Amino acid sequence: NPRRNWYRRIALARASALVVCSAELEQVALTDWAQPRSRIRRIPNGIRTADYHGRKVRPDALPRIVKRKGERWLGTLANLRQVKNLPRLVRAFAAMPPEWQLVILGEGPERQTILAEAMKHRLEDRVHLPGHVPDPAAAIGLFDLFALSSDSEQAPLSVIEAMAAGLAVASPAVGDVAEMVSADNAPFIVAPGDEDALGHALAALGRDEPLRRRVGEANRQRAQREYDEAAMAERYGAIYAAAMGRVSFP
């Protein structure tokens, strides 16, 4: 919006610093908002990573679905909107072994479109939409693998939550996702729009449990190091202190 961009250029002119949470937003600040690079600070969003690791979750923790013995769950958390392109995830999931179930947590206008795609590919008994969950930390522990299929993202909090829970992630390289995950996870972040590549990434992770565990542990360590809310608060504190002249910000 040109009017908003002009307002931001004027309003931010005397700011000590401008905090953004993603590389995409950083680029917007540099170009559309005409901010000098010296003013911009990129601080990723943080969560209480300890809440997601080692938490025991009951098999019936979600409404309308129970995780049965021997099942493996590919999961995602998303608003069911068109930009999330969840029918793409349904199609990519079709290549996974029969013990795998796709569990999509969230609500939104694309619910019936997703269910129709599952029926089209005869996956209606393996694709589940339990709805919104108020406590993601209590649900994500049921997942064995996490995926995104979005056309656009910035720095999705759901990826941080999955990493903190020790999950491997398969996703298009949208927003900051490729930068967020661990180096071990990098081969499973595919070109945006490449549905076949996403299906191959899911299949490779789905059939190799030791690989999933290794990648998931690397993600967990990275989440704890880079995306814990304590680290986020410390970075913000340094910026506020610099603005008050107490310390110099590097």
N, C-alpha and C positions, 0 to 999 in steps of 0.2 A: 504494500500500500504506500504510494509515494508520499501522502500526507503524513503517515506515521513515521516514515523514514526521515522526512525533514524535521519532524518534531524531535526524534531521537538525536539527530545531528546537533540540534540546538541545545536540548536538555543535557546531553552528555558532554558538552564542550568543556565544562569545568570540573568534570568528575576526576577523582583521584585515580580510580581504576574501574574497569568494566569486566565483570565476571560472566563468562559463558560456560556452558556445560558440555559442548560438543565442538568438533572440528568444523562441522557444517555451520553452526551458529557463529563460530569465530570468523569464518569467511564472509558471512552476512555482515558482521560488524565491521570488517575491513572495507567491504565494498559498498553495500547499500547504506550503511550508517556512517561511512567515511571516518572511522575511528583510527587513530594512529596505533600501530602495532605495540608501541611501548605502553599503551594504556590497557591493553586487553590481557586478562588472566583467564586461562582455561582451567577450571576445577571440575572434575567429573562428579556427578551425583554419588552419594554414598548411602549405604544401608548398614544396619546392624548385622554384619556378616555372621556373627556367632549364633544368631537365631536360626540360621539355615543349615548349619553343619551338625551332624550327629543327632538330629532331632528325631525321636521315634514317632512315627505316624501310623495310625490305625488303618488297615485296609479299607475300612468303610468311612474314612474321614470326609469323603466328598458325597454330595447328594446324588442319588439316582445311579450310583455306580460303585461297585466293590472290586478291588483288585484281587483276582483269584490266584491261587498258587500256580506257579509256572508262567504267568503272564509277564510280559515286559511292556512298559508304557513309554511311548513317545509323547511328550507333552509340550504344550505352549500356553502362554498367558497373553491374551490380547483382547482389545475391544473388537468386536466382530464387525469391522468396517471394511469397505472395499479396498482401501490402501494396504490392508494387511494381507490381502490376496490368499486367504485361507483355502479356497478351492485348489490353488496350486499345491499347498501342503498335502491335501487329500490325495491328489494325483501322484505326488512324489512318494508318499507313504505306501502306495500300492505295491512297490517293489520290495517291501520289507517282509521278513518271514512271518508265517501265520500266527506265531505266538505273540506278535506285537499288536498292541492296541494304540490308537491315536486318541488322545484326550486333550480337548481344546477348552480351556477355562476362560470364561468371559461371556459378555452379552453384547448384542448389537443388531443392527438391521440386516446383516448378512447371514443370520442364522439359517434361514430356510435355503438359501443358495448353497451353503456348505453341506447341509443334509442332502440336498438334491444331487450334488456332485458325488457324495458318498454312495448314494443309491445308483447313480449312473455307472459307477465302477464296481458295483456289487460289494461295497465295503460297509454297508449300513450296520452290520453286526460288529464292526471293528472300529467305528468312528463314534466318539462320544462327546456330547456337549453338555456337561453337568450344570453350566451356568457360572455366575459370578461367585468368587470365593473372597470373603472379607480378609482372610489371613493367608497370603500366599505362602508364607513360611510353613504353615501347617499342611499345605497340599503338595508343594513342589518336591517334598521328600518321597512321594510315591512315584515320581518320574525316574526312568532309567536313562533317558536321553531327552535333550531339549532341542527345539527347532523354531526358526522363524521362516516366513515366506514372504515378507513384506516387499512392496514396491518402493517404500521410502521409510526411513527412520532417522533419528538423530543419534542419541546414545541410550538405547532402550534399557530401562530399569529391569525389565524381565530377564535380560541377558546377565546382568549383574547378579540377580537373584539365583539364576541357574548356576552360574559359576560358584557362588558362595555355597550352594548345596552340593558342589562337587560333581557337576554334570558336564559332559561333553556337549558342545553346541554345533548344530548344522544350520547354516544360514546363508542367504545372499550377502554379498559385501555391500550392504547399504549403511549409510550413516557412518558411525564410528565402530561398527561391529568388528571388522577385521583388526582394528587396532586394540579393541578391548580384550579379546580373548588371548589366551596364552599361545606361545609359539607352537606348542604341541597340537593346539587346536586349529592352527592356521590352515592346514590342508583341507579342512572341512567347511571353510568359508568360500563360497563359490561366486562366480560372476553373476551380477544382478540379471534376473530374467532367464537364467539358464536352468530350466526345470529338470532336464536330464541330469545335469551335474548335481543338483540338490538331491535327486533320487539316488544317485550313486553314493553320495556322501552319507545319506541315511542308511543305505544298505550296508556299506562298509562298517559303519559304527554299530549297526544292529547285529551283525553276525560275529563281532569280536568283543567279547566282554572285557578281557584284559586291556585292550586298547581303550575302551570307554573309561575304564577305571583310571588308567594312566593319564589320559587327557583330562578327565574330570578332576583329578587331584591337582594337576598343574593349574587348572582354572581356579580351583578353590584357593590355592596359595596366592595366585595373582589377585583375586578378589579381596582377600584379607589384607594384602599389601597395598593395593591401589584404590580400592573402592569401599573401604570401611568408613562409616560415618565419623569416626574419630579423626581419621586422616583428613577428611573433608573439612571438619570443624577447625582443625589446626591450620589448614591453608587459608580458610576465611579469616581466622583470627590474625594471621600475619598481615593480611591485606588491611584489615581494620586498624591494626596497630600502626602500620606504615602511614595510613591516611591521617592518623592523629599525631604523627611525627615521633612516635616512640621508638621505632626501629626502621631500618631501610629494607625494602622488599627487593629480593634479588631479581 
